[in-house]
Amino acid sequence: MNRILMIDDDVTLTELVRDYLLLDGFQFDAIHDGQAGLIAAQQSNVDLLLLDVMLPGMDGLTLLKTLRKTSHCPVLMLTARGDDIDRILGLELGADDYLAKPFNPRELVARIKAILRRIELVNQAQHEGSQPLELHDLRLDPQSRQVHCQEQEVQLTATEFQLLEYLMRHAGQVVSKEVLSQTVLGRPLQLHDRSLDMHLSNIRRKINSSSPESYIQTLRGSGYRFLPTAG
């Protein structure tokens, strides 16, 4: 049974979410203060964090930035509708996905399940003995869930890890955003959704801190391609 922790100061909303998640068989806890939420997220065995941006005590973005120093716990950010800056910052800081308020609770449950499926796929690869992928000076090991570039470890979120693994397994092929969204994010690509762009930007930034080359091409109107050879 997966445990969900929601950090949001809207008590009515957390009660609504709790009712939906309990019906779906999740365990659920809610905290209404940012500072207390950070402590709970760091000290508790949480499978997924629902994190509001606007919080008393500590805002959600600061909380996420602090949490990511020590934890890979998947995070679904809850943002105000139309507030693109918070969404972009959340993804840059390591959020796995975002959902704008007000939202349909059924969509929230679907997003949670999609993120948890991604985690399960990564864990499954660890147990099945999948062989490491090596291209250029990049090595991705599904068993240890580690990525190294020029022998330096690259810290990726579960979503970033699975995106990179998928592109590396299809090196040389153009992979459309629609395929990546459905396969990795677990949902159809939505109009004006920049999640994939931000996740790929994070991957490039983290890899490029270890290597001056960029191995992931963006093909406008087509998708992405991981270069099979340098250059």
DRENLO-286277 format. One record per residue: x, y, z of N, C-alpha, C in turn. Coordinates in steps of 0.05 Angstrom, whole numbers, plus 32768, in hexadecimal, padded with zeros to 4 digits. Example, Ala and Ser with C-alpha at 12.3 -4.5 7.8 and 13.67 -1.06 7.14 Angstrom:
<atoms>
81087F8E809C80F67FA6809C81087FBE809C 81017FD3808E81117FEB808F81028001809D 
</atoms>
This chain:
<atoms>
80117FE88000800080008000801280198000 800F80297FEB802080417FE9801780577FFC 802A806580088024807A801A80298095800C 801580A6800D801580C08001801680D58017 802880E88015802880FF8027802281188017 800D812680208005813F8013800C81578025 801B816A801A80228182802980148199801C 7FFE81A280297FED81B7801D7FDD81C48034 7FDB81DE80347FCE81EC804A7FAF81ED8046 7FA581E280307F8981E2802B7F7D81C98037 7F7281CB804F7F6881B4805E7F5181A7804F 7F3F81B680437F2881AB80347F32819A801D 7F4681A4800E7F5181967FF87F5E817C8000 7F6E817D80167F7C8165801F7F68814F8028 7F51815880337F3D8144803B7F3081388023 7F2C8148800E7F20813D7FF57F3381287FE8 7F4D81307FE77F61811E7FDB7F6381057FEC 7F63810880067F6580F180187F4E80DD8012 7F3680E6800E7F1F80D480097F2380C57FEF 7F2D80D27FDA7F3180C57FC17F4880B07FC3 7F5E80B87FD07F7480A67FD17F6F808E7FE3 7F6080927FF97F5A807B800A7F4880677FFB 7F3680717FEA7F25805F7FDA7F36804F7FC7 7F4C805A7FBE7F5E804C7FAB7F73803B7FB9 7F7180397FD47F8380277FE27F9D80337FEB 7FA0804E7FE97FB8805B7FF27FB780618010 7FCE8062801D7FD0806F80377FD4808D8033 7FC9809D80457FCB80BA80407FCF80C9805A 7FE280DC80587FE680EF806E7FE8810B8062 7FE0811E80727FE0813A80697FED814C807F 7FFD815E8075800A817280878005818E807A 7FFF81A2808A7FF781BB807F800B81D18082 802481CA8089803A81DE808D805381D4807F 806181E68071807881DE8062808F81D38072 809681DF808880AC81D6809880A681BB80A4 808E81B780AF8087819E80BA8085818880A4 807C8191808C807B817E807680968174806D 80AA8186806D80C5817E806680D081698079 80CC816E809380D5815B80A780C8813F80A3 80AE8140809E809F8126809A80A981188081 80AE8127806C80B7811B805380D3810F8056 80E3811B806680FE8111806A80FF80FA807D 80ED80F8809080EF80E480A580DB80CD80A1 80C880D0809080B380BB808D80B880AB8074 80AD8093807480AF8081805C80988087804A 809C809C8039808780A68027808D809C800A 807880927FFD807C80897FE18078809F7FCD 806980B47FD4806580CB7FC1805C80E37FD1 806680FA7FC9805F81137FD6804F81257FC4 8037812E7FCE802781427FC1802E815C7FCE 8039816F7FBE804581877FCA803981A07FBE 802C81B07FCE802281CA7FC5803981DE7FC4 803781F27FB3804B82077FB18049821B7FC7 803182257FCC802C82397FE08026822D7FFB 803A822F800D80378223802880408236803E 803482358055803F8244806C805782358077 806A8245808380818239808F80988235807C 8093822A806580A782268050809882218036 809F823080218090822B8008809882117FFB 808782077FE9808B81ED7FDD80A581EA7FCD 80AD81FF7FBF80C581FD7FAF80DE81FB7FC0 80DF820B7FD680F582097FE880F681ED7FF5 80DE81E37FFC80DD81C8800880E881B47FF5 80DF81B57FDC80E981A27FC8810781A37FC3 811181BC7FC2812E81BF7FBE813E81B37FD5 813481B77FEE814181AB8005813E818D8005 812781837FFF812281667FFF813481577FEB 813881637FD4814781567FBF816581537FC5 816E81607FDA818A815C7FE2818E81417FEF 817981357FF9817C811C8007816881067FFF 8154810C7FEE813F80F97FE8813880F97FCB 813280E17FC1812780DD7FA5810980D87FA6 80FD80DC7FBC80E080D77FBE80D180E67FA8 80C080D87F9980B180E57F83809F80FB7F8E 809E81117F7F808F81297F87807D81327F71 806381357F77805081417F658049815C7F6F 805181717F61804C818C7F69802F81957F63 802381A47F75800981AF7F71800C81CD7F6D 800581D87F56800A81F47F507FF082027F49 7FF1821D7F4A7FDA822D7F427FD7822B7F24 7FBE82297F1B7FB982287EFE7FC582407EF0 7FD4823B7EDB7FDF82517ECB7FFA825B7ED6 800382517EED801C825B7EF88033824A7EED 803C82517ED5805082417EC7806B82437ED5 807182597EE2808B825C7EEF808F82487F05 807A82447F16807C82307F2B807F82147F20 8071820E7F0A807381F47EFE808F81EF7EF4 809A82027EE680B581FF7EDB80CA81FC7EF1 80C7820E7F0580DA820C7F1C80D881F17F2A 80BF81E87F2E80BC81CE7F3B80C981B87F2C 80C681B77F1280D381A27F0280F181A57F02 80FB81BE7F01811881C27F02812481B97F1D 811481BB7F32811E81B37F4C811B81957F52 810E81877F3F810D816A7F4280F1815E7F47 80DC816E7F4280C181627F4480BD814E7F2D 80AE81397F3280A981257F1E8092812D7F0B 8080813D7F15806981457F05805C815D7F13 804981697F068039817E7F13801C817C7F0B 800B81887F1B7FEF81897F157FE481A47F1E 7FD581B17F0C7FCB81CC7F137FB181CA7F23 7FAF81DC7F367F9681DF7F457F8381F27F36 7F6981EE7F387F5C81D77F447F5E81BF7F31 7F5E81A77F3C7F61818F7F2C7F4B817B7F32 7F4781697F1F7F3581537F237F43813E7F34 7F3881367F4B7F4581227F5B7F4C81087F4C 7F3B81017F397F4180E97F297F5B80EC7F19 7F5F81047F0F7F7881097F007F9081087F13 7F8C81127F2B7FA281117F3F7FA980F47F45 7F9580E37F497F9A80C67F4E7FA980BA7F37 7FA080C17F1E7FAD80B67F067FCB80BF7F05 7FD080D87F0B7FEC80E27F0B7FFD80D37F20 7FF280CF7F38800080C17F4D800780A57F44 7FF380977F397FF8807B7F30800C807A7F1A 800C808E7F088020808E7EF2803D80927EFD 804080A37F11805A80A77F1D8063808E7F2B 805180827F3A8058806A7F49805F80527F36 805180517F1F8058803D7F0B807480417F00 807C805A7EFD809880607EF480AC80567F08 80A6805B7F2180B880527F3780B980337F36 80A380267F3280A280097F3280B27FFE7F1B 80B0800B7F0380C080027EEC80DE80047EF1 80E6801A7EFE8102801D7F05810B80077F18 80FB80027F2D81017FEE7F4081017FD27F34 80EE7FCD7F2180ED7FB47F1481077FAE7F04 81117FC37EF681297FC07EE781417FB97EF9 81407FC47F1281557FBE7F2581567FA07F2C 813E7F947F2E813C7F787F37813F7F657F20 813B7F6E7F07813C7F5C7EF081577F597EE4 816A7F687EEF81867F657EE5818A7F727ECA 817C7F877EC481817F957EAA819D7F9E7EA8 81A97F9B7E9181C57FA27E8C81C87FC07E8A 81DF7FCA7E9381E47FE77E9181E57FF07E74 81DE80097E6F81DF80157E5581F780287E55 820880267E40822080377E3E822180447E23 821F805E7E228222806D7E09823280867E0F 8245808B7DFD825880A27E018266809D7E1C 826680B17E2D827380AE7E47825D80AC7E5D 824580A27E55822E80A17E66822880847E6C 8224807D7E85821D80627E8D820480627E9F 81F080547E9781D780527EA681D380357EAF 81D180317EC981CE80167ED481B280137EE0 81A080047ED3818580017EDD81847FF27EF8 81977FE07EFD81977FD17F16819D7FE37F2E 81B17FF37F2C81B980057F4281AA801F7F41 819C80247F2B818F803E7F2681A380557F28 81BA80517F1C81CF80657F1C81D6806D7F00 81DD80877EFD81E680917EE48201809E7EE9 821580987ED8822F80A47EDA823780B07EC0 824380C87EC1824D80D57EAA826A80DC7EAF 827C80D27E9F829980D67EA482A080CD7EC0 829480B67EC8829880A97EE2828F80BA7EFA 828080CF7EF4827480DF7F0A825680D87F0B 824C80D37F23823080CC7F26821E80E47F21 820880DF7F1281F580F37F0B81DB80EC7F1A 81D280FE7F2B81BA80FA7F3B81A181017F2B 819080ED7F25817780F17F16815F80E97F27 814980F67F22813080ED7F2E812780D47F1F 811380C67F29810980AE7F1C80FF80B47F00 80F180CA7EFD80E780D27EE380FD80D87ECF 811180E77ED8812880ED7EC7813780D37EC0 813A80C17ED3814880A87ECE813A80987EB8 812080967EBA811180867EA7811180937E8B 811080AD7E8A811180BB7E71812C80B67E63 814180B97E73815C80B57E67815F80987E5E 815680857E6F815880697E67814980637E4D 8131806E7E4B812180697E33813080747E1A 813A808C7E1C814880987E05816280897DFE 817080807E13818980717E0E818380567E01 816D804A7E09816680307DFD815C80337DE0 8155804B7DD9814C80517DBE815F80657DB0 817880637DB7818D80757DAC818C80757D8E 818E808D7D82818D80907D65817180937D5A 815D808C7D6A8141808E7D60813580A97D6A 812380B47D5A811480CB7D6380FC80C17D73 80FB80CA7D8C80E480C27D9D80D280DA7DA1 80B980D77D9A80A780EE7D9B80A080F47DB8 8097810D7DBC808E81157DD7807681057DDF 806480FE7DCC804D80EF7DD2805480D37DDD 806880C67DD1807080AC7DDA807D80AE7DF6 808F80C27DFA809C80C57E14808780CC7E2A 807480DD7E24806080E47E38805080CC7E40 804780BC7E2C803780A57E328047808F7E3F 8060808A7E36807080747E40807C807A7E5B 808780927E5E809680987E76808480A77E8B 807680BC7E82806680CB7E95804B80BD7E9B 804480AA7E89802C809B7E8E801280A97E88 801380BD7E767FFB80CC7E6F7FFE80D87E53 7FE880DD7E457FEA80E97E2B7FF781057E2C 8005810C7E17801181277E167FFB813C7E15 7FFE81517E267FEA81667E277FF4817F7E1A 7FE1818F7E107FE881A87E037FF681BA7E17 800C81C67E0F801C81D97E1F802981CD7E37 802A81B27E38803781A47E4F805581A47E4A 806481B17E5C808181B37E598090819F7E6B 8083818C7E768090817A7E8980A8816C7E7C 80A481607E6480B981527E5780D181647E51 80CB817C7E4780E1818F7E4180F181957E5A 80E481997E7180F2819F7E89810281877E94 80F6816F7E93810581587E9C811E81537E8A 811B81567E70813281537E5F814781697E63 813D81817E68815081977E6F816081907E88 815281857E9C8160817D7EB5817581687EAF 816E81547E9F8181813F7E998199814A7E8B 8195815B7E7781AB81677E6881BD81777E7B 81B181877E8D81C081977E9F81D181867EB1 81C581717EBC81D4815F7ECE81EA81507EC0 81E581477EA881F981397E998210814C7E91 820881647E88821C81777E7F822D81827E95 8225817E7EAE823781867EC3824F81737EC5 824C815B7EB9826181487EB9826E81467E9D 8260814E7E89826A814B7E6D826281637E5D 8274816D7E4C826D81857E3D825B81807E25 825781667E1E824681607E078229815B7E0F 821881617DFC81FB815C7E0181F481457DEE 81E881307DFA81E281187DEA81C581167DE2 81B581277DED819881267DE78190813D7DD5 818781377DBD817F814B7DAA816181507DAD 8159816A7DAB813D81717DA8813781777D8B 812581687D80811E816C7D64810281797D63 810281937D5E80E981A27D5F80D381967D4E 80BD81927D5B80A681867D4D80A781687D4A 80BD815B7D5380C0813E7D5080C381307D6B 80D5813A7D7B80DA812E7D9580F7812F7D9D 810281197DA7811D81197DB2812C81017DA6 814781047DA6815880EE7D9D817180EE7DAD 817880D67DB7819180D27DC581A680CA7DAF 81BB80DA7DAD81CF80D57D9881DD80BA7D9D 81DE80A87D8981EB808F7D8E820A80917D8E 821580A67D82823280AB7D82823780C87D88 824F80CE7D92825680E97D99825580FB7D80 824F81147D84824E81277D6F823381297D62 
</atoms>
